[in-house]
């Protein structure tokens, strides 16, 4: 029954190309006409000024906190380049996908919140870290400083920009289908970049249902003028697909 709910529905996925393949495939398996419109481009960040200091003092960190799969990927690449490892460190991850990406590299997570959201992780960490401990947070250039702000006064948090989230400069709006039944957003930045890319045509899409991966993304969508919001309860690909099913399934049960 679930597969038929999405049949014939045109769903535009705004995620970066390298991250959208599985999501597009899942939607197509369920009958949707899934269209990639990657408003985001993820790139490795240039070495930050503090990278050498972080390398020298690496053994002093008690916790390394990962808030995204991209953070895992690019931080581990840096670790390999400077010949360091996470042995004897405590590892925290914002959610299941982030933890799984670490596990695939043989790294096991010590802490993960029940709700896969940065504020939940920060609150949990605040109860776990010892006063004065050093915490390293590999992150993207647009990621909020939730961990650092929450732990202020209890732990010494160092943020390290390991990847950059930018607007895709080569995206052509003609790639958008004439009829769109749903827009799918996996981050607040995807909404910002969609709005910038569309420009004056944004008003044409503000009544299109916008499926958002969580409340932070939904808040951004609302602020941008989207009027029909669908918010996943589980902040994962599986969660947003379930939310999409429920939306299109209303009235068909």
Number of C-alpha atoms within 10 A of each C-alpha: 9 13 13 14 20 23 16 14 19 21 26 24 25 22 25 21 15 10 14 18 13 11 18 19 13 16 23 20 14 19 18 22 19 25 19 20 23 23 27 24 18 18 14 18 16 11 13 12 10 12 16 12 10 17 14 9 10 17 15 13 19 16 21 19 26 26 23 20 21 23 23 23 17 20 21 19 14 17 13 11 9 11 9 13 13 15 9 10 16 17 22 24 28 24 24 18 16 22 24 16 18 20 12 9 11 9 15 16 19 12 18 22 19 13 15 21 19 22 15 16 25 22 15 16 22 16 10 10 17 12 12 11 14 19 25 22 22 24 26 23 14 13 16 11 14 15 24 19 11 17 19 12 11 16 18 15 24 17 17 21 24 26 23 20 19 17 20 17 10 10 13 13 13 7 10 13 13 7 10 17 18 23 24 24 24 22 20 21 20 26 28 16 18 22 19 14 19 16 11 9 12 16 13 9 18 18 15 17 20 26 27 29 26 23 17 14 20 25 15 18 25 15 11 14 14 20 15 15 20 22 22 21 16 19 20 17 17 14 17 24 20 15 20 24 18 16 17 17 15 9 7 8 7
